[in-house]
Amino acid sequence: MFLILIALAWLYVALMMAVAEAFSPVGSVLGALFTFLLYGVGPVGLLLYILATPMRRKARRQREAQELAAWQQAQAEAPMASGQPDAGGEAAADAVAPVRKEP
C-alpha cells in the first residue's frame, strides 16, 4: 500500500513538471509529453515491475504446484496402464501391411 502511495506521488510530481514545461514560454507540449514519460511513467513502471518480481514468482510456483497436483490426481484416477504401447493386448487400429516386391 505504501509503495502505491509513493508511485502516485511521483507520478503527480512528474505531471506537474510536464504541465510547467507545457505552459512555459520556452517549453513545448512534445517536451512536456517526453518529460512525463521519461521522468514519471518510465521510472515508476520499472520500479513496480522490479518490486513485483517476488509476487510473480510466488504466483508461478503456486500455479505449478496446482498443475502438478491435478496431474497427480489424474494419474491416480486413470486405469492402471504401464505406459507401454499396446499394453492392453489389443490389436493396432490401423495395421499397415508390409511392403514386398512383386514376384
Phi and psi in radians as a Rosetta constraint file:
Dihedral C 1 N 2 CA 2 C 2 CIRCULARHARMONIC -1.129 0.35
Dihedral N 2 CA 2 C 2 N 3 CIRCULARHARMONIC -0.645 0.35
Dihedral C 2 N 3 CA 3 C 3 CIRCULARHARMONIC -1.138 0.35
Dihedral N 3 CA 3 C 3 N 4 CIRCULARHARMONIC -0.667 0.35
Dihedral C 3 N 4 CA 4 C 4 CIRCULARHARMONIC -1.154 0.35
Dihedral N 4 CA 4 C 4 N 5 CIRCULARHARMONIC -0.678 0.35
Dihedral C 4 N 5 CA 5 C 5 CIRCULARHARMONIC -1.105 0.35
Dihedral N 5 CA 5 C 5 N 6 CIRCULARHARMONIC -0.745 0.35
Dihedral C 5 N 6 CA 6 C 6 CIRCULARHARMONIC -1.135 0.35
Dihedral N 6 CA 6 C 6 N 7 CIRCULARHARMONIC -0.739 0.35
Dihedral C 6 N 7 CA 7 C 7 CIRCULARHARMONIC -1.095 0.35
Dihedral N 7 CA 7 C 7 N 8 CIRCULARHARMONIC -0.767 0.35
Dihedral C 7 N 8 CA 8 C 8 CIRCULARHARMONIC -1.129 0.35
Dihedral N 8 CA 8 C 8 N 9 CIRCULARHARMONIC -0.690 0.35
Dihedral C 8 N 9 CA 9 C 9 CIRCULARHARMONIC -1.120 0.35
Dihedral N 9 CA 9 C 9 N 10 CIRCULARHARMONIC -0.731 0.35
Dihedral C 9 N 10 CA 10 C 10 CIRCULARHARMONIC -1.168 0.35
Dihedral N 10 CA 10 C 10 N 11 CIRCULARHARMONIC -0.683 0.35
Dihedral C 10 N 11 CA 11 C 11 CIRCULARHARMONIC -1.113 0.35
Dihedral N 11 CA 11 C 11 N 12 CIRCULARHARMONIC -0.625 0.35
Dihedral C 11 N 12 CA 12 C 12 CIRCULARHARMONIC -1.118 0.35
Dihedral N 12 CA 12 C 12 N 13 CIRCULARHARMONIC -0.769 0.35
Dihedral C 12 N 13 CA 13 C 13 CIRCULARHARMONIC -1.091 0.35
Dihedral N 13 CA 13 C 13 N 14 CIRCULARHARMONIC -0.772 0.35
Dihedral C 13 N 14 CA 14 C 14 CIRCULARHARMONIC -1.130 0.35
Dihedral N 14 CA 14 C 14 N 15 CIRCULARHARMONIC -0.659 0.35
Dihedral C 14 N 15 CA 15 C 15 CIRCULARHARMONIC -1.118 0.35
Dihedral N 15 CA 15 C 15 N 16 CIRCULARHARMONIC -0.744 0.35
Dihedral C 15 N 16 CA 16 C 16 CIRCULARHARMONIC -1.131 0.35
Dihedral N 16 CA 16 C 16 N 17 CIRCULARHARMONIC -0.643 0.35
Dihedral C 16 N 17 CA 17 C 17 CIRCULARHARMONIC -1.088 0.35
Dihedral N 17 CA 17 C 17 N 18 CIRCULARHARMONIC -0.740 0.35
Dihedral C 17 N 18 CA 18 C 18 CIRCULARHARMONIC -1.150 0.35
Dihedral N 18 CA 18 C 18 N 19 CIRCULARHARMONIC -0.721 0.35
Dihedral C 18 N 19 CA 19 C 19 CIRCULARHARMONIC -1.113 0.35
Dihedral N 19 CA 19 C 19 N 20 CIRCULARHARMONIC -0.743 0.35
Dihedral C 19 N 20 CA 20 C 20 CIRCULARHARMONIC -1.090 0.35
Dihedral N 20 CA 20 C 20 N 21 CIRCULARHARMONIC -0.671 0.35
Dihedral C 20 N 21 CA 21 C 21 CIRCULARHARMONIC -1.243 0.35
Dihedral N 21 CA 21 C 21 N 22 CIRCULARHARMONIC -0.646 0.35
Dihedral C 21 N 22 CA 22 C 22 CIRCULARHARMONIC -1.136 0.35
Dihedral N 22 CA 22 C 22 N 23 CIRCULARHARMONIC -0.645 0.35
Dihedral C 22 N 23 CA 23 C 23 CIRCULARHARMONIC -1.668 0.35
Dihedral N 23 CA 23 C 23 N 24 CIRCULARHARMONIC 0.062 0.35
Dihedral C 23 N 24 CA 24 C 24 CIRCULARHARMONIC -1.302 0.35
Dihedral N 24 CA 24 C 24 N 25 CIRCULARHARMONIC 2.581 0.35
Dihedral C 24 N 25 CA 25 C 25 CIRCULARHARMONIC -1.110 0.35
Dihedral N 25 CA 25 C 25 N 26 CIRCULARHARMONIC -0.480 0.35
Dihedral C 25 N 26 CA 26 C 26 CIRCULARHARMONIC -1.817 0.35
Dihedral N 26 CA 26 C 26 N 27 CIRCULARHARMONIC 0.058 0.35
Dihedral C 26 N 27 CA 27 C 27 CIRCULARHARMONIC -1.656 0.35
Dihedral N 27 CA 27 C 27 N 28 CIRCULARHARMONIC 3.064 0.35
Dihedral C 27 N 28 CA 28 C 28 CIRCULARHARMONIC -2.489 0.35
Dihedral N 28 CA 28 C 28 N 29 CIRCULARHARMONIC 2.854 0.35
Dihedral C 28 N 29 CA 29 C 29 CIRCULARHARMONIC -1.200 0.35
Dihedral N 29 CA 29 C 29 N 30 CIRCULARHARMONIC -0.650 0.35
Dihedral C 29 N 30 CA 30 C 30 CIRCULARHARMONIC -1.110 0.35
Dihedral N 30 CA 30 C 30 N 31 CIRCULARHARMONIC -0.741 0.35
Dihedral C 30 N 31 CA 31 C 31 CIRCULARHARMONIC -1.102 0.35
Dihedral N 31 CA 31 C 31 N 32 CIRCULARHARMONIC -0.653 0.35
Dihedral C 31 N 32 CA 32 C 32 CIRCULARHARMONIC -1.143 0.35
Dihedral N 32 CA 32 C 32 N 33 CIRCULARHARMONIC -0.711 0.35
Dihedral C 32 N 33 CA 33 C 33 CIRCULARHARMONIC -1.091 0.35
Dihedral N 33 CA 33 C 33 N 34 CIRCULARHARMONIC -0.803 0.35
Dihedral C 33 N 34 CA 34 C 34 CIRCULARHARMONIC -1.157 0.35
Dihedral N 34 CA 34 C 34 N 35 CIRCULARHARMONIC -0.606 0.35
Dihedral C 34 N 35 CA 35 C 35 CIRCULARHARMONIC -1.072 0.35
Dihedral N 35 CA 35 C 35 N 36 CIRCULARHARMONIC -0.801 0.35
Dihedral C 35 N 36 CA 36 C 36 CIRCULARHARMONIC -1.156 0.35
Dihedral N 36 CA 36 C 36 N 37 CIRCULARHARMONIC -0.713 0.35
Dihedral C 36 N 37 CA 37 C 37 CIRCULARHARMONIC -1.209 0.35
Dihedral N 37 CA 37 C 37 N 38 CIRCULARHARMONIC -0.782 0.35
Dihedral C 37 N 38 CA 38 C 38 CIRCULARHARMONIC -1.454 0.35
Dihedral N 38 CA 38 C 38 N 39 CIRCULARHARMONIC -0.486 0.35
Dihedral C 38 N 39 CA 39 C 39 CIRCULARHARMONIC -1.695 0.35
Dihedral N 39 CA 39 C 39 N 40 CIRCULARHARMONIC -0.365 0.35
Dihedral C 39 N 40 CA 40 C 40 CIRCULARHARMONIC -1.959 0.35
Dihedral N 40 CA 40 C 40 N 41 CIRCULARHARMONIC -1.224 0.35
Dihedral C 40 N 41 CA 41 C 41 CIRCULARHARMONIC -1.167 0.35
Dihedral N 41 CA 41 C 41 N 42 CIRCULARHARMONIC -0.767 0.35
Dihedral C 41 N 42 CA 42 C 42 CIRCULARHARMONIC -1.043 0.35
Dihedral N 42 CA 42 C 42 N 43 CIRCULARHARMONIC -1.009 0.35
Dihedral C 42 N 43 CA 43 C 43 CIRCULARHARMONIC -1.106 0.35
Dihedral N 43 CA 43 C 43 N 44 CIRCULARHARMONIC -0.675 0.35
Dihedral C 43 N 44 CA 44 C 44 CIRCULARHARMONIC -1.183 0.35
Dihedral N 44 CA 44 C 44 N 45 CIRCULARHARMONIC -0.733 0.35
Dihedral C 44 N 45 CA 45 C 45 CIRCULARHARMONIC -1.091 0.35
Dihedral N 45 CA 45 C 45 N 46 CIRCULARHARMONIC -0.755 0.35
Dihedral C 45 N 46 CA 46 C 46 CIRCULARHARMONIC -1.120 0.35
Dihedral N 46 CA 46 C 46 N 47 CIRCULARHARMONIC -0.765 0.35
Dihedral C 46 N 47 CA 47 C 47 CIRCULARHARMONIC -1.098 0.35
Dihedral N 47 CA 47 C 47 N 48 CIRCULARHARMONIC -0.790 0.35
Dihedral C 47 N 48 CA 48 C 48 CIRCULARHARMONIC -1.159 0.35
Dihedral N 48 CA 48 C 48 N 49 CIRCULARHARMONIC -0.631 0.35
Dihedral C 48 N 49 CA 49 C 49 CIRCULARHARMONIC -1.116 0.35
Dihedral N 49 CA 49 C 49 N 50 CIRCULARHARMONIC -0.795 0.35
Dihedral C 49 N 50 CA 50 C 50 CIRCULARHARMONIC -1.166 0.35
Dihedral N 50 CA 50 C 50 N 51 CIRCULARHARMONIC -0.744 0.35
Dihedral C 50 N 51 CA 51 C 51 CIRCULARHARMONIC -1.298 0.35
Dihedral N 51 CA 51 C 51 N 52 CIRCULARHARMONIC -0.307 0.35
Dihedral C 51 N 52 CA 52 C 52 CIRCULARHARMONIC -1.581 0.35
Dihedral N 52 CA 52 C 52 N 53 CIRCULARHARMONIC -0.013 0.35
Dihedral C 52 N 53 CA 53 C 53 CIRCULARHARMONIC -1.016 0.35
Dihedral N 53 CA 53 C 53 N 54 CIRCULARHARMONIC -0.807 0.35
Dihedral C 53 N 54 CA 54 C 54 CIRCULARHARMONIC -1.052 0.35
Dihedral N 54 CA 54 C 54 N 55 CIRCULARHARMONIC -0.625 0.35
Dihedral C 54 N 55 CA 55 C 55 CIRCULARHARMONIC -1.195 0.35
Dihedral N 55 CA 55 C 55 N 56 CIRCULARHARMONIC -0.693 0.35
Dihedral C 55 N 56 CA 56 C 56 CIRCULARHARMONIC -1.149 0.35
Dihedral N 56 CA 56 C 56 N 57 CIRCULARHARMONIC -0.689 0.35
Dihedral C 56 N 57 CA 57 C 57 CIRCULARHARMONIC -1.118 0.35
Dihedral N 57 CA 57 C 57 N 58 CIRCULARHARMONIC -0.738 0.35
Dihedral C 57 N 58 CA 58 C 58 CIRCULARHARMONIC -1.120 0.35
Dihedral N 58 CA 58 C 58 N 59 CIRCULARHARMONIC -0.738 0.35
Dihedral C 58 N 59 CA 59 C 59 CIRCULARHARMONIC -1.120 0.35
Dihedral N 59 CA 59 C 59 N 60 CIRCULARHARMONIC -0.681 0.35
Dihedral C 59 N 60 CA 60 C 60 CIRCULARHARMONIC -1.147 0.35
Dihedral N 60 CA 60 C 60 N 61 CIRCULARHARMONIC -0.732 0.35
Dihedral C 60 N 61 CA 61 C 61 CIRCULARHARMONIC -1.133 0.35
Dihedral N 61 CA 61 C 61 N 62 CIRCULARHARMONIC -0.686 0.35
Dihedral C 61 N 62 CA 62 C 62 CIRCULARHARMONIC -1.120 0.35
Dihedral N 62 CA 62 C 62 N 63 CIRCULARHARMONIC -0.735 0.35
Dihedral C 62 N 63 CA 63 C 63 CIRCULARHARMONIC -1.103 0.35
Dihedral N 63 CA 63 C 63 N 64 CIRCULARHARMONIC -0.728 0.35
Dihedral C 63 N 64 CA 64 C 64 CIRCULARHARMONIC -1.152 0.35
Dihedral N 64 CA 64 C 64 N 65 CIRCULARHARMONIC -0.659 0.35
Dihedral C 64 N 65 CA 65 C 65 CIRCULARHARMONIC -1.154 0.35
Dihedral N 65 CA 65 C 65 N 66 CIRCULARHARMONIC -0.671 0.35
Dihedral C 65 N 66 CA 66 C 66 CIRCULARHARMONIC -1.161 0.35
Dihedral N 66 CA 66 C 66 N 67 CIRCULARHARMONIC -0.712 0.35
Dihedral C 66 N 67 CA 67 C 67 CIRCULARHARMONIC -1.130 0.35
Dihedral N 67 CA 67 C 67 N 68 CIRCULARHARMONIC -0.704 0.35
Dihedral C 67 N 68 CA 68 C 68 CIRCULARHARMONIC -1.132 0.35
Dihedral N 68 CA 68 C 68 N 69 CIRCULARHARMONIC -0.747 0.35
Dihedral C 68 N 69 CA 69 C 69 CIRCULARHARMONIC -1.112 0.35
Dihedral N 69 CA 69 C 69 N 70 CIRCULARHARMONIC -0.708 0.35
Dihedral C 69 N 70 CA 70 C 70 CIRCULARHARMONIC -1.146 0.35
Dihedral N 70 CA 70 C 70 N 71 CIRCULARHARMONIC -0.702 0.35
Dihedral C 70 N 71 CA 71 C 71 CIRCULARHARMONIC -1.135 0.35
Dihedral N 71 CA 71 C 71 N 72 CIRCULARHARMONIC -0.747 0.35
Dihedral C 71 N 72 CA 72 C 72 CIRCULARHARMONIC -1.125 0.35
Dihedral N 72 CA 72 C 72 N 73 CIRCULARHARMONIC -0.665 0.35
Dihedral C 72 N 73 CA 73 C 73 CIRCULARHARMONIC -1.175 0.35
Dihedral N 73 CA 73 C 73 N 74 CIRCULARHARMONIC -0.686 0.35
Dihedral C 73 N 74 CA 74 C 74 CIRCULARHARMONIC -1.141 0.35
Dihedral N 74 CA 74 C 74 N 75 CIRCULARHARMONIC -0.651 0.35
Dihedral C 74 N 75 CA 75 C 75 CIRCULARHARMONIC -1.183 0.35
Dihedral N 75 CA 75 C 75 N 76 CIRCULARHARMONIC -0.638 0.35
Dihedral C 75 N 76 CA 76 C 76 CIRCULARHARMONIC -1.232 0.35
Dihedral N 76 CA 76 C 76 N 77 CIRCULARHARMONIC -0.583 0.35
Dihedral C 76 N 77 CA 77 C 77 CIRCULARHARMONIC -1.464 0.35
Dihedral N 77 CA 77 C 77 N 78 CIRCULARHARMONIC -0.305 0.35
Dihedral C 77 N 78 CA 78 C 78 CIRCULARHARMONIC -1.238 0.35
Dihedral N 78 CA 78 C 78 N 79 CIRCULARHARMONIC 2.637 0.35
Dihedral C 78 N 79 CA 79 C 79 CIRCULARHARMONIC -1.108 0.35
Dihedral N 79 CA 79 C 79 N 80 CIRCULARHARMONIC 2.720 0.35
Dihedral C 79 N 80 CA 80 C 80 CIRCULARHARMONIC -1.158 0.35
Dihedral N 80 CA 80 C 80 N 81 CIRCULARHARMONIC 1.891 0.35
Dihedral C 80 N 81 CA 81 C 81 CIRCULARHARMONIC -2.200 0.35
Dihedral N 81 CA 81 C 81 N 82 CIRCULARHARMONIC 2.492 0.35
Dihedral C 81 N 82 CA 82 C 82 CIRCULARHARMONIC -1.418 0.35
Dihedral N 82 CA 82 C 82 N 83 CIRCULARHARMONIC -0.205 0.35
Dihedral C 82 N 83 CA 83 C 83 CIRCULARHARMONIC 1.489 0.35
Dihedral N 83 CA 83 C 83 N 84 CIRCULARHARMONIC -0.034 0.35
Dihedral C 83 N 84 CA 84 C 84 CIRCULARHARMONIC -1.549 0.35
Dihedral N 84 CA 84 C 84 N 85 CIRCULARHARMONIC 2.572 0.35
Dihedral C 84 N 85 CA 85 C 85 CIRCULARHARMONIC -1.113 0.35
Dihedral N 85 CA 85 C 85 N 86 CIRCULARHARMONIC 2.466 0.35
Dihedral C 85 N 86 CA 86 C 86 CIRCULARHARMONIC 0.991 0.35
Dihedral N 86 CA 86 C 86 N 87 CIRCULARHARMONIC 0.627 0.35
Dihedral C 86 N 87 CA 87 C 87 CIRCULARHARMONIC -1.247 0.35
Dihedral N 87 CA 87 C 87 N 88 CIRCULARHARMONIC -0.334 0.35
Dihedral C 87 N 88 CA 88 C 88 CIRCULARHARMONIC -1.411 0.35
Dihedral N 88 CA 88 C 88 N 89 CIRCULARHARMONIC -0.125 0.35
Dihedral C 88 N 89 CA 89 C 89 CIRCULARHARMONIC 1.406 0.35
Dihedral N 89 CA 89 C 89 N 90 CIRCULARHARMONIC 0.234 0.35
Dihedral C 89 N 90 CA 90 C 90 CIRCULARHARMONIC -1.622 0.35
Dihedral N 90 CA 90 C 90 N 91 CIRCULARHARMONIC 2.723 0.35
Dihedral C 90 N 91 CA 91 C 91 CIRCULARHARMONIC -1.263 0.35
Dihedral N 91 CA 91 C 91 N 92 CIRCULARHARMONIC 2.686 0.35
Dihedral C 91 N 92 CA 92 C 92 CIRCULARHARMONIC -1.153 0.35
Dihedral N 92 CA 92 C 92 N 93 CIRCULARHARMONIC 2.554 0.35
Dihedral C 92 N 93 CA 93 C 93 CIRCULARHARMONIC -1.238 0.35
Dihedral N 93 CA 93 C 93 N 94 CIRCULARHARMONIC -0.742 0.35
Dihedral C 93 N 94 CA 94 C 94 CIRCULARHARMONIC -2.021 0.35
Dihedral N 94 CA 94 C 94 N 95 CIRCULARHARMONIC 1.465 0.35
Dihedral C 94 N 95 CA 95 C 95 CIRCULARHARMONIC -1.334 0.35
Dihedral N 95 CA 95 C 95 N 96 CIRCULARHARMONIC 2.311 0.35
Dihedral C 95 N 96 CA 96 C 96 CIRCULARHARMONIC -1.868 0.35
Dihedral N 96 CA 96 C 96 N 97 CIRCULARHARMONIC 2.231 0.35
Dihedral C 96 N 97 CA 97 C 97 CIRCULARHARMONIC -1.236 0.35
Dihedral N 97 CA 97 C 97 N 98 CIRCULARHARMONIC 2.539 0.35
Dihedral C 97 N 98 CA 98 C 98 CIRCULARHARMONIC -1.190 0.35
Dihedral N 98 CA 98 C 98 N 99 CIRCULARHARMONIC 2.671 0.35
Dihedral C 98 N 99 CA 99 C 99 CIRCULARHARMONIC -1.549 0.35
Dihedral N 99 CA 99 C 99 N 100 CIRCULARHARMONIC 2.236 0.35
Dihedral C 99 N 100 CA 100 C 100 CIRCULARHARMONIC -2.220 0.35
Dihedral N 100 CA 100 C 100 N 101 CIRCULARHARMONIC 2.781 0.35
Dihedral C 100 N 101 CA 101 C 101 CIRCULARHARMONIC -1.403 0.35
Dihedral N 101 CA 101 C 101 N 102 CIRCULARHARMONIC 2.567 0.35
Dihedral C 101 N 102 CA 102 C 102 CIRCULARHARMONIC -1.287 0.35
Dihedral N 102 CA 102 C 102 N 103 CIRCULARHARMONIC 2.409 0.35
